[in-house]
Amino acid sequence: MKPVLMHQVQEFAKTIRFSHTLFALPFALGTALVAEPPYPDAAALGLLVVCLVTARTAAMGFNRVADAALDARNPRTADRAIPAGRLGRRAALGLVLASGAAFWAAAWGFFALRGNLWPAILAPAFLAVLFGYSYTKRFTVLTHWILGLCLGLAPVGVWIALRGSLALVPLLIGAAVMLWTGGFDILYALQDVEVDRREGLFSAPARWGERRARGVAALSHLGTLGLLAAVPFVEIEDRGLGVGSLLALGIIAFELAWYHMRTRRATVIEIAAAFFPVNAFVSILWLVGVFVDVVVGLTVRVHS
């Protein structure tokens, strides 16, 4: 690979914050364990991971391109690769298109592997939602939950890819992820209240005020807990979730309550610093709970 191209790829990888893949990926993998216990075969699991990573890469890269002008006027984001001039817009768009094409190709892989055409059919629509999110902050305060929808589509897509159909379980998990993401995105937006107001953007803190926005974020996370708590009570043929996922959910509830109490006194810098570890902890812990229930075999059928 030529040095210039290598540099562009490296800058692209930095600007899309690859580590944040840990937010949606554990929920998607947990859904896969429930869809095909104890776990999908290696080929299907590999395709799922490729789909999730490439879709997220394409979406985040497109977001950076769409927001480049806004980022340049925001002191917090002015040093991102595109506004700072380290990554060209054309190069970024090329990498976005390459990632999107890789996602669609991997979706076709389920047809080759299992004769399931639905992932390939739905992949362009999924990408349209992911790309469309980047413009929603310009006209609706629902932008936080539209971002949540983007992440919440992952468990739904996993179920469709593995089973060729839909069910209540992935919809509950997807809705939980949507509310969870919407809540933490509101708290993250506390960093940019004044900038968002100046730019006329529709973030919840800018439109509703910080106190009300924090309350809405807390309610959104409460909804997340309720939806995830409902999943073990849904009949899923001969499988189910139980003590592992419920114990994990109890710890998650404590963690989210602590985070919300902390944000009342924390500075926006402290809130931002806690953003990644708190949310990565939530998603990974839920996956651990599902793993205990489905793979380790400690399931307690709470609905029996």
N, C-alpha and C positions, 0 to 999 in steps of 0.2 A: 504494500500500500504506500502511495506517495506521501512524503512528509506533510504536505499541505492538507491532503485529504485526511490523514491520520489526526492532525491537529483539529480539524473541523469535527470529526467524529468524537474526539475526546471532549471538546467543548460542548457538543450536543449532549453527551452522556452526563456531563456535570449539570447542565442547565435544566434537564428534565428530572433531576433528583431521583435517580434510579432507586435509591434506598426506600423511597416512599411506596414502592411496589408492595412493601410489607403490609400496607393498609388493607388492600383488597385481596391479595393472594391467599392468606390463610383462610378467609371466609370461603373463597372459591374451592380450595383444597378440602376444607371440611365438608362442604356440600358434596364433593366428589366421593368422599368416604361414605356418606349416607346413601348416595345414589347407587354405588356399587361396592358394598362391603365385601371383604374388609378393606379393599382398595382396588381401583381400576388397574388393568394390566399396564405394563411399562410403556407400551406404544401409545395408548390412549392418554396416560398421565403426562407423557412427554409432549404430546400435541396440545393438551390443555395448558401446560405451562408456557409453551411457545405462543399460543393464542393470547393468553393473559398478558404476557410481557410485551409482545409486539403491539397489541391494542393500546395498552397503557402508554407505551413509548410514542406511538403515533399521536395519541390524544394530547399528551403533555407537550410534545414538540409543537403541535399545531397551536396550542394555547400560548406558548412562548412567542410564536410568530404573530398571532393575532393581537397579543398584548404588548408588542415591542414598543410602540409609541407611548402607551400608558406607562410602561415600566421605565422608560427613559425620563419621565417627568416625576417619578416617585423616588425620593432619595434611598428608600430601602431596597429598591429593585434596579436602580440605575446601573449597577455593576453586573447585571446578568449578561450573558454572552452576546446576545443580539444587540441590545441598546449600547453596550460597551464597545461593539465593533470587533469582538473576537470571533464571532460566528456570523457569516453572511446569511441574509434572509433566504436567498435562493438555495444555498447549501442546506439550511435547516428544512426548507420545504422539500427538498430532494430526499432528505433522510426521513421526513414524515411520510412521504409517499412510499418509500422503500419499506418502512415499518408497516404501513397499512397494507401493502401488497403481501408482505410476509404473513400478516394476520389472516388475510383472505386465503392464501395458499394453505396455511395450516388448518383453516376451517374446512377446506376441500379435503384435507387429509382424513376427516372422519367419514367421508363418503368412500374413499379408497379403503379405509380400515374396517368400517362397519356397515357400509351401505347407507349411512345416515346423511341425507342431503340437506337437512335443516340448517346446520351451522353455516354452510356455504351460501344458502339462500338469505339467511338473516344477517350475515356479516356486514354487508354494505349499510344496512339500516342501523346496526350497532355503531358503525363508524360515523354515520351521520349524526347520531345522538352525541357521541363523544366530541366530535368537532363543533357541533352546534352550541354546546355548553359555553364555549369561550366567548360568545357574544351576548349571553343572557344577562350578565352583570350590567349591561348598558340599558336594559329596559325593565327588569323585574327583580324584586327582592327574593323571589323564589330561586334565584341563582344558586344559593347554598344547597338546596335540596335537589336541584337539577344536577349539580356535581355529584350529590349522593346517588341520584339515579344512575349516573355513569358507572359508579363503583358497584351499585346494587345489581346492575345487569350481569356482573360476573357470575354470581351463584346461579342465576337463572340460565345464563348461557351454558354453564357447566352441566346443568341437569339436562338441558335439551341436547347437548352434544353426546352425553352418555346414554340417555334413555330415549331420545327422539320424541319426547313429549313434555308437557308441563305438569306440575302438581302443586299442592298447597305449600309443601315444605320449602322449596326454593323461593317461592313468592314471599313467604314469611321472612326467610333469611335475607332476601334481596331488599325487602322493605325495611328491615332492621338496619341493614348497612346504609340505606339511603338516609334514614333519620340520624344515625350515628355520624355519618359524614357531614350532613347538614349542620348538626350541632357543633362539631369541632371546627368546621369552616367558619361559622359565625364567630367563634372565639378567636380564631386566627385573624379574622378581619379587623379585630380591635386594633391591630397595629397601624391600620391605614385609614382611620376614621376621617381625619382632616383631608387627606389626599382624595379619598372617595367622594367627599362632599364637594371639593373643588372641581373634580372631574365630572360630577353629576352621575356617579355610579350608584347602583342600587344595592349596596351591601346593607345587611340588617343593622349593624351599629351606626352606619351613616344615616340611615333613613328613620330608624326607630329610637335612636339613642342607645348608649352603652348599657344602661341598667335593664331596659326592656329586652334588648338583644340577648343579654346573658340569661334572662329568664326564659326566653324562647329556646335558647340552646339547651337549657336544663330540661325543659319539657320534651324537646326532641330526643334527648338521650334517655329520658324516662320511657318514651315510646319504644326506643330500641330495646330496652330491657324487657318490656312487656312482650314484644314480638318474639324475641329469642327465648323467653320463658315459655311461650306457647308451643315452640317446636317439639319438645319431648312428648307433648300430649297428642300429637298427630299420628294416627296409625299409618305406618309405612310398610305394608306387607309384613314380612317376618323380621323386620329390623326396627330399631328405634334408638332414641337418645334417652339418657337417664341421669344417673348420679354424677357422672363425670362432667357432663356439660352443665348441669345445674350448679354443681360446686364451682365450676369455672365462672358461671354467670354471677354467683354471689360475690366472688372476688372482683369481678369486673364492675359490679354495682358499687362496691366500696371504693374502687379506684376512681370511677367517674365522679362519685360524690366528693371524694377528696379533691379531685382536680377542680371541680366547680367551686368548692369552698376556697381553694387556694387562689383562684382567679379573682375573687373579690378583693383580695389584698395585694395581689402580685402586680408588678408593672407589666406593660405589654412585652417587654424584652424577656421577662421571666416566663410569661405565658408562651411565647414563641419557643423558648428553650425547652419547655416541657412538652411541646406539641408532638414531636416525633416519638420520644420514649413512651409517653402515655398511650398514644393510639396504636403504636406497634405492639405494646403489651396487651392491649384489649384484644386485638385480632389474633395474635399468637396464642394467648391463653384460651380463647374460645376453640381454636383448632386443637389444642392439647386436650381440652375436655371432650371434644368429639372423638379424638383418637383413643382416649381411654374407653369411651363407650363402645365404639365400633370395632376398633382393631384389637385392643387388649381384651375386650370381651367382658367388661365389668358393667354391662348395661343393666339397669333396673327399669323394667317396663312400667313407668309411672301411670300408664293408661290401662294396665291390666287389672 
